[in-house]
Amino acid sequence: QVQLVESGGGLVQAGGSLRLSCAASGSTFGINTMGWYRQAPGKQRELVASISSGGSTNYADSVKGRFAISRDNAKNTVFLQMNSLKSEDTAIYYCNVVKSILDGGATYWGQGTQVTVSS
């Protein structure tokens, strides 16, 4: 099992910045992709950004150029730097970790952290 603990959410004005962190613990061997999803009220959960163990990144079109994902493999931690925040970025942000197929391919989720952007 992998446990994920998120931090860094909060309330910020439009145009501001926040940095989310997610630390993985437990059976962290074989973690492949780490990422962030978000879910706004009344909407489906959507991918925000992901990063592979080799550093390849993927972003939702809506956050390209504003958000940056990074990871510290030694500490099993993934970060999401969010700049130029907009009201539409308001959502619960969830950390996501996927193990490699060779290690079972399981997916794990954090408990979520609220990000609220006021206009």
Secondary structure as UniProt FT lines:
FT   STRAND          2..7
FT   STRAND          10..13
FT   TURN            14..15
FT   STRAND          18..26
FT   TURN            29..30
FT   STRAND          31..39
FT   TURN            41..42
FT   STRAND          46..51
FT   TURN            53..54
FT   STRAND          57..59
FT   HELIX           61..63
FT   TURN            64..66
FT   STRAND          67..72
FT   HELIX           73..75
FT   STRAND          77..82
FT   HELIX           87..89
FT   STRAND          91..99
FT   HELIX           101..103
FT   STRAND          107..109
FT   STRAND          113..118
//
